């Protein structure tokens, strides 16, 4: 063997031995060097040096320094490198030495890499400078960073780089028993680093586990650009040949093995080998020996097994047990696509490779597909030219299968589109026409059930069709609206509504991960969050409501800044601010109400100047004035609140007068009427009665003009209820009872028409609670207790129907407190000691129940500040009765 061939052979054996598990190296050398002990001795000598180099990147600094070079201080020459204090030598490679050092200025540990003594040939120095040049061009969190470079004493070139303490990526995955998904996420970070290098025209060319370390905080770091290459000949080094043995055969691409031109696709292949090993614990090729020639033949000719097959083959190994649920199909195809022999048939880029893994993790269709029969038939012809007749038969069968499959596909597409059109018709044509019809709850529940079944079916078949995915999200949102949008007729299925909106949100967020700037999807996600915020507020999930409201507002603000010309977006942003203020308002956070409320008001007043006739601008402006008036009232600023409320009437009344049949505007005016009546209920209940007199006339006219309008009838019932409440403030107990009984009768009639609509049950429960107060003050204690107990039954049923809705619990606590008060008052007029004791026992029991419910709300984060006084009042009653017992 001539000298050059011998050096090449030794280098290849060294690389192959290094890639063997340590426990297998002796057996490998026994076989590979059986005929030449001199070559074995030379290989073992190199392995000793290479072992030291690998320790530098695989072990901690202190461990290496102590174990490898405890008695070997750094050369005095090296101590003269300005700005660095040499600690120890930690590695020796083929052309360089690596030292652990302290940067004396920045007080950080660094890795100093120098050209080895006696290796400073022009080619080695050029290669060294090339690595320095490449590292200088890369600045990525998952690539070891270059800190600086210079010339040490004796004209020895060096560079300083980030010192990485970590574990090889394969060993890290196994040591931490990472499941498949976690390994894929970690691998994607490596892909991000390689893609970053490719974007800067750098091909690594030596991607392998020992060049990728994972730090203690789980971040991979890409090392060793010693044989990396700049694309398109951008420096002189590009034209040089790789040093013998520089690449690692087991991770080399077929084109590297053949000596063909290399592109970024070569790194895709090496990453494929790496991923295969991370997922299976084995390399892709089945070898009888580890001779370089056999490795080369395997890489260029042998087709790797599917990763899932490799894992399944060893069912009793700890690795196979860990990956017992290894997903077959797409993940197999992804890995095998990266390992295709032909570069043009692999992933077009590392980014595409990583994105396909992301799609797999998200359960979405992937780019990688099984090899087609046509491709396999073509390969067969190339290998077996004598079997052309059989190949022709295969191709004929293939054509027939394609025709049959196409026919089946067309039939499936027709069925798919039929289901698609049917679900859209149910939700967007039929649902709006029946939502306000009497007795429509059963029909709407059936509609929702059927629509959800269709939508879930479509979702499974939708694949990666963006248009269909967007339609699905919109349809799920429509279902959520029917289930539980509080501002519209709904089924009071608030948990179901949140689930439907959540499915839509997930789809939209998947869109935005791929296209973060997509205006339509950002807009629809913002509308989605605004809806769920209101549902959460309605069900007393204050924390969730605030979170969704702030996210919605953040999106609307960005959208409004991007498109200031879109009036609808400006209005949605303003309404989102009003909604956020409302949540703070009902949470008794008065100081938090003003900022979003005043910003919304400023926006709407500005829009009124530019769009004076726009009904939506005026409707929201009236709401803003109304909400500001009530906030000022609760903040102790009665007069200022009254001024704002009059502004609301000044906008709302002319608006309804000019659009008398617009139910949305009529609802807005009634909202102002009812809020204004509350504003005066304590300071001037007589004024409240005047306002409610107008409201009553308005509500009665609405019913007379459209007796079939369920919303109008519900508004009339609410007006009767508010008249009863104000009468309680005026201590007109008989009037209060009369108004509340009218309200009860109106709601009962609505419930009779639609018995499964839980909204009516909630309204009836509130009316019975107030009616109980009226009967109590009339001295009709048995009637009061009857009303209260009916209210308890309704609120308890409501709480049982939806355990996540905490609002009924708040009402239950209030009713039990009122029952306690009634029993306590009745005890004072009891005709016998036994009757008195019975009332007192019942009073104590109900006070305790009220306190339990309030404590539960407080513990679940649903208790607001304005509950505090109520809580303390009930707590005092419980203590009082405890002392009396």
Helices and strands as residue ranges (DSSP letters): H 3-19, H 22-32, H 37-58, H 61-68, G 78-80, E 84-92, E 96-103, E 108-115, H 122-136, E 146-152, E 156-162, E 167-168, H 169-175, H 180-199, E 202-203, G 209-211, E 212-214, E 220-222, E 229-230, G 231-233, G 236-239, G 249-251, H 254-258, H 264-280, H 292-301, H 307-313, H 318-322, H 330-338, G 343-345, H 350-361, H 373-383, G 385-387, H 388-425, I 426-430, H 431-434, H 441-461, H 466-484, H 494-514, H 519-538, H 542-562, H 567-586, H 590-610, H 615-634, H 638-658, H 663-680, H 685-705, H 710-729, H 733-753, H 758-777, H 781-801, H 807-828, H 833-859, G 865-867, H 868-884
